[in-house]
């Protein structure tokens, strides 16, 4: 069985239509979320791989970016959203 990891939560509920992984990263008041469905990626293991790859790119970007008054810059937020859209 695949277990949830930091920033990745497994969703497998009989009462919902969605099965897959939710990527959720919060930094300095900004939250980035994306869902990776098992159907969209073929199986739970493949959707997890896609979610992990996206999480790693996102964290690399966020952790290496400059802060402006303690917040992420608008450019960083836009780059992060592009990473999520491309996944």
PyMOL commands that set and color helices and strands:
alter all, ss='L'
color gray80, all
select helices_A, chain A and resi 38-41+44-63+74-86
alter helices_A, ss='H'
color red, helices_A
select strands_A, chain A and resi 8-12+19-27+30-37+67-68+71-72
alter strands_A, ss='S'
color yellow, strands_A
deselect
rebuild
show_as cartoon
